[in-house]
Amino acid sequence: MNTAVVNKEATSLVAQDTPLREAVKRAWDNYISQLGGEEPSNLYDMFLEQVELPLLLAVMAYTGHNQSRTAKIMGLSRGTLRKKLKIYGLL
């Protein structure tokens, strides 16, 4: 029964257009058009690499570089946030 609820919620979320989703769709269309018919690979990791750093920088700037607030806003533990900041050379 929980599976049906999750699927129903996921379906309703997918149906909602948001500016961020529209931007991702445009970026995807642009990316695919530049591949010239080549099959993309490792897309999930590539996407995370492209999005994670700008998101971290934006939220850190928004919070005045307060790591606790940044972690809370991003839904991460403070330890995970610090690990990511180290990966990107921000600590």
C-alpha positions in Angstrom: 0.0 0.0 0.0 2.9 2.4 0.8 4.3 1.7 -2.7 1.1 2.9 -4.3 1.1 6.1 -2.3 4.8 6.8 -3.2 4.1 6.2 -6.9 1.0 8.5 -6.8 3.0 11.2 -5.1 5.9 10.8 -7.5 3.5 10.9 -10.5 2.0 14.1 -9.2 5.4 15.7 -8.6 6.6 14.7 -12.1 3.5 16.4 -13.6 4.3 19.8 -12.1 6.4 22.1 -14.3 8.8 24.3 -12.4 11.4 26.8 -13.6 14.2 24.4 -12.4 12.7 21.4 -14.2 12.3 23.5 -17.4 15.9 24.6 -17.1 17.0 21.0 -16.8 15.0 20.0 -19.8 16.5 22.8 -21.9 20.0 21.8 -20.7 19.3 18.2 -21.6 18.0 19.1 -25.0 21.1 21.2 -25.7 23.4 18.5 -24.4 21.8 15.8 -26.5 21.9 18.0 -29.6 25.7 18.6 -29.2 26.4 14.8 -29.0 25.6 14.4 -32.7 23.9 11.0 -32.2 26.4 9.6 -29.8 24.9 7.8 -26.8 25.4 9.6 -23.5 27.0 7.6 -20.6 27.4 8.0 -16.9 24.8 10.8 -17.0 23.8 10.7 -13.4 27.3 11.3 -12.1 28.0 13.9 -14.7 24.8 15.8 -13.8 25.7 15.7 -10.1 29.2 17.0 -10.8 27.8 19.9 -12.8 25.1 20.9 -10.4 26.5 20.1 -6.9 29.3 22.7 -6.8 27.2 25.7 -8.0 24.4 24.7 -5.6 26.9 24.5 -2.7 28.3 27.9 -3.5 24.9 29.5 -3.9 23.6 28.1 -0.6 26.8 28.9 1.3 26.6 32.5 0.0 22.9 32.7 1.0 23.7 31.6 4.6 26.8 33.8 4.9 29.0 30.7 4.8 27.2 29.3 7.9 27.8 25.5 7.5 25.1 24.5 9.9 22.4 26.5 8.1 23.7 25.4 4.8 23.6 21.7 5.8 20.0 22.2 7.1 18.8 24.0 4.0 20.4 21.3 1.8 19.1 18.4 3.8 22.6 17.1 4.7 24.3 16.4 7.9 27.0 19.0 8.7 29.6 16.2 8.4 28.4 15.4 4.9 28.5 19.0 3.9 32.0 19.4 5.2 33.1 16.3 3.2 31.6 17.8 0.0 33.3 21.2 0.7 36.6 19.4 1.1 36.1 17.5 -2.1 35.6 20.8 -4.0 38.5 22.5 -2.2 36.3 24.9 -0.3 37.7 24.0 3.2 
